[in-house]
Amino acid sequence: MRNEDYYNHAEQAVLLEQKAEYQDAALYWRLAAGKARKEANQKWAISRSQICDRMHIRPFGGEK
């Protein structure tokens, strides 16, 4: 059965990343990590939140 809470937060995070709204995306990734049932999903969401935190502070060239 699909974990709707996890996937809803993760999908929102992806949309925010695509709009370069990294601070908000990081928050949604952390929310997703808290709802993850599988360890792999939790680790993925934590990694994405860390990437978004970094991008918020120091984006790659051409962004922001």
CNS distance restraints for C-alpha pairs under 8 A (distance, minus, plus):
assign (resid   2 and name CA) (resid   7 and name CA) 7.99 0.50 0.50
assign (resid   3 and name CA) (resid   7 and name CA) 6.30 0.50 0.50
assign (resid   3 and name CA) (resid  36 and name CA) 7.54 0.50 0.50
assign (resid   3 and name CA) (resid  37 and name CA) 7.53 0.50 0.50
assign (resid   4 and name CA) (resid   8 and name CA) 5.82 0.50 0.50
assign (resid   5 and name CA) (resid   9 and name CA) 6.38 0.50 0.50
assign (resid   5 and name CA) (resid  32 and name CA) 7.27 0.50 0.50
assign (resid   5 and name CA) (resid  35 and name CA) 6.23 0.50 0.50
assign (resid   6 and name CA) (resid  10 and name CA) 6.11 0.50 0.50
assign (resid   6 and name CA) (resid  31 and name CA) 7.78 0.50 0.50
assign (resid   6 and name CA) (resid  32 and name CA) 4.71 0.50 0.50
assign (resid   6 and name CA) (resid  33 and name CA) 7.25 0.50 0.50
assign (resid   6 and name CA) (resid  34 and name CA) 7.95 0.50 0.50
assign (resid   6 and name CA) (resid  35 and name CA) 5.07 0.50 0.50
assign (resid   6 and name CA) (resid  36 and name CA) 5.51 0.50 0.50
assign (resid   7 and name CA) (resid  11 and name CA) 5.86 0.50 0.50
assign (resid   7 and name CA) (resid  32 and name CA) 7.17 0.50 0.50
assign (resid   8 and name CA) (resid  12 and name CA) 6.25 0.50 0.50
assign (resid   8 and name CA) (resid  32 and name CA) 7.88 0.50 0.50
assign (resid   9 and name CA) (resid  13 and name CA) 6.17 0.50 0.50
assign (resid   9 and name CA) (resid  28 and name CA) 5.46 0.50 0.50
assign (resid   9 and name CA) (resid  29 and name CA) 6.71 0.50 0.50
assign (resid   9 and name CA) (resid  31 and name CA) 6.42 0.50 0.50
assign (resid   9 and name CA) (resid  32 and name CA) 5.05 0.50 0.50
assign (resid  10 and name CA) (resid  14 and name CA) 6.25 0.50 0.50
assign (resid  10 and name CA) (resid  28 and name CA) 6.59 0.50 0.50
assign (resid  10 and name CA) (resid  29 and name CA) 5.94 0.50 0.50
assign (resid  10 and name CA) (resid  32 and name CA) 5.63 0.50 0.50
assign (resid  10 and name CA) (resid  45 and name CA) 7.56 0.50 0.50
assign (resid  11 and name CA) (resid  15 and name CA) 6.38 0.50 0.50
assign (resid  12 and name CA) (resid  16 and name CA) 6.27 0.50 0.50
assign (resid  12 and name CA) (resid  25 and name CA) 7.44 0.50 0.50
assign (resid  12 and name CA) (resid  28 and name CA) 6.77 0.50 0.50
assign (resid  13 and name CA) (resid  17 and name CA) 6.14 0.50 0.50
assign (resid  13 and name CA) (resid  24 and name CA) 7.47 0.50 0.50
assign (resid  13 and name CA) (resid  25 and name CA) 4.40 0.50 0.50
assign (resid  13 and name CA) (resid  26 and name CA) 7.06 0.50 0.50
assign (resid  13 and name CA) (resid  27 and name CA) 7.84 0.50 0.50
assign (resid  13 and name CA) (resid  28 and name CA) 5.11 0.50 0.50
assign (resid  13 and name CA) (resid  29 and name CA) 5.82 0.50 0.50
assign (resid  14 and name CA) (resid  18 and name CA) 6.24 0.50 0.50
assign (resid  14 and name CA) (resid  25 and name CA) 7.01 0.50 0.50
assign (resid  15 and name CA) (resid  19 and name CA) 6.54 0.50 0.50
assign (resid  15 and name CA) (resid  25 and name CA) 7.93 0.50 0.50
assign (resid  16 and name CA) (resid  20 and name CA) 6.29 0.50 0.50
assign (resid  16 and name CA) (resid  21 and name CA) 5.12 0.50 0.50
assign (resid  16 and name CA) (resid  22 and name CA) 6.70 0.50 0.50
assign (resid  16 and name CA) (resid  24 and name CA) 6.77 0.50 0.50
assign (resid  16 and name CA) (resid  25 and name CA) 5.17 0.50 0.50
assign (resid  17 and name CA) (resid  21 and name CA) 5.61 0.50 0.50
assign (resid  17 and name CA) (resid  22 and name CA) 5.63 0.50 0.50
assign (resid  17 and name CA) (resid  25 and name CA) 5.72 0.50 0.50
assign (resid  17 and name CA) (resid  52 and name CA) 7.56 0.50 0.50
assign (resid  20 and name CA) (resid  63 and name CA) 7.78 0.50 0.50
assign (resid  20 and name CA) (resid  64 and name CA) 7.70 0.50 0.50
assign (resid  21 and name CA) (resid  25 and name CA) 6.16 0.50 0.50
assign (resid  21 and name CA) (resid  56 and name CA) 7.75 0.50 0.50
assign (resid  22 and name CA) (resid  26 and name CA) 5.96 0.50 0.50
assign (resid  22 and name CA) (resid  52 and name CA) 4.89 0.50 0.50
assign (resid  22 and name CA) (resid  53 and name CA) 6.60 0.50 0.50
assign (resid  22 and name CA) (resid  55 and name CA) 6.34 0.50 0.50
assign (resid  22 and name CA) (resid  56 and name CA) 5.22 0.50 0.50
assign (resid  23 and name CA) (resid  27 and name CA) 6.58 0.50 0.50
assign (resid  23 and name CA) (resid  52 and name CA) 6.51 0.50 0.50
assign (resid  23 and name CA) (resid  53 and name CA) 6.20 0.50 0.50
assign (resid  23 and name CA) (resid  56 and name CA) 5.75 0.50 0.50
assign (resid  24 and name CA) (resid  28 and name CA) 6.46 0.50 0.50
assign (resid  25 and name CA) (resid  29 and name CA) 6.18 0.50 0.50
assign (resid  25 and name CA) (resid  49 and name CA) 7.14 0.50 0.50
assign (resid  25 and name CA) (resid  52 and name CA) 6.54 0.50 0.50
assign (resid  26 and name CA) (resid  30 and name CA) 6.24 0.50 0.50
assign (resid  26 and name CA) (resid  48 and name CA) 7.10 0.50 0.50
assign (resid  26 and name CA) (resid  49 and name CA) 4.17 0.50 0.50
assign (resid  26 and name CA) (resid  50 and name CA) 7.02 0.50 0.50
assign (resid  26 and name CA) (resid  51 and name CA) 7.87 0.50 0.50
assign (resid  26 and name CA) (resid  52 and name CA) 5.17 0.50 0.50
assign (resid  26 and name CA) (resid  53 and name CA) 6.01 0.50 0.50
assign (resid  27 and name CA) (resid  31 and name CA) 6.28 0.50 0.50
assign (resid  27 and name CA) (resid  49 and name CA) 7.01 0.50 0.50
assign (resid  28 and name CA) (resid  32 and name CA) 6.07 0.50 0.50
assign (resid  28 and name CA) (resid  49 and name CA) 7.89 0.50 0.50
assign (resid  29 and name CA) (resid  33 and name CA) 6.13 0.50 0.50
assign (resid  29 and name CA) (resid  45 and name CA) 5.10 0.50 0.50
assign (resid  29 and name CA) (resid  46 and name CA) 6.59 0.50 0.50
assign (resid  29 and name CA) (resid  48 and name CA) 6.47 0.50 0.50
assign (resid  29 and name CA) (resid  49 and name CA) 5.16 0.50 0.50
assign (resid  30 and name CA) (resid  34 and name CA) 6.36 0.50 0.50
assign (resid  30 and name CA) (resid  45 and name CA) 6.49 0.50 0.50
assign (resid  30 and name CA) (resid  46 and name CA) 6.18 0.50 0.50
assign (resid  30 and name CA) (resid  49 and name CA) 6.10 0.50 0.50
assign (resid  31 and name CA) (resid  35 and name CA) 6.54 0.50 0.50
assign (resid  32 and name CA) (resid  36 and name CA) 6.11 0.50 0.50
assign (resid  32 and name CA) (resid  42 and name CA) 7.45 0.50 0.50
assign (resid  32 and name CA) (resid  45 and name CA) 6.33 0.50 0.50
assign (resid  33 and name CA) (resid  41 and name CA) 7.02 0.50 0.50
assign (resid  33 and name CA) (resid  42 and name CA) 4.48 0.50 0.50
assign (resid  33 and name CA) (resid  43 and name CA) 7.30 0.50 0.50
assign (resid  33 and name CA) (resid  44 and name CA) 7.88 0.50 0.50
assign (resid  33 and name CA) (resid  45 and name CA) 5.11 0.50 0.50
assign (resid  33 and name CA) (resid  46 and name CA) 6.08 0.50 0.50
assign (resid  34 and name CA) (resid  42 and name CA) 7.21 0.50 0.50
assign (resid  35 and name CA) (resid  42 and name CA) 7.97 0.50 0.50
assign (resid  36 and name CA) (resid  41 and name CA) 5.87 0.50 0.50
assign (resid  36 and name CA) (resid  42 and name CA) 5.25 0.50 0.50
assign (resid  37 and name CA) (resid  41 and name CA) 7.38 0.50 0.50
assign (resid  37 and name CA) (resid  42 and name CA) 7.44 0.50 0.50
assign (resid  38 and name CA) (resid  42 and name CA) 6.38 0.50 0.50
assign (resid  39 and name CA) (resid  43 and name CA) 6.13 0.50 0.50
assign (resid  40 and name CA) (resid  44 and name CA) 6.11 0.50 0.50
assign (resid  41 and name CA) (resid  45 and name CA) 6.11 0.50 0.50
assign (resid  42 and name CA) (resid  46 and name CA) 6.19 0.50 0.50
assign (resid  43 and name CA) (resid  47 and name CA) 6.11 0.50 0.50
assign (resid  44 and name CA) (resid  48 and name CA) 6.17 0.50 0.50
assign (resid  45 and name CA) (resid  49 and name CA) 6.13 0.50 0.50
assign (resid  46 and name CA) (resid  50 and name CA) 6.30 0.50 0.50
assign (resid  47 and name CA) (resid  51 and name CA) 6.31 0.50 0.50
assign (resid  48 and name CA) (resid  52 and name CA) 6.15 0.50 0.50
assign (resid  49 and name CA) (resid  53 and name CA) 6.10 0.50 0.50
assign (resid  50 and name CA) (resid  54 and name CA) 6.25 0.50 0.50
assign (resid  51 and name CA) (resid  55 and name CA) 6.13 0.50 0.50
assign (resid  52 and name CA) (resid  56 and name CA) 6.04 0.50 0.50
assign (resid  53 and name CA) (resid  57 and name CA) 6.48 0.50 0.50
assign (resid  54 and name CA) (resid  58 and name CA) 5.89 0.50 0.50
assign (resid  54 and name CA) (resid  59 and name CA) 7.16 0.50 0.50
assign (resid  55 and name CA) (resid  59 and name CA) 4.29 0.50 0.50
assign (resid  55 and name CA) (resid  60 and name CA) 7.07 0.50 0.50
assign (resid  59 and name CA) (resid  63 and name CA) 5.99 0.50 0.50
assign (resid  59 and name CA) (resid  64 and name CA) 7.04 0.50 0.50
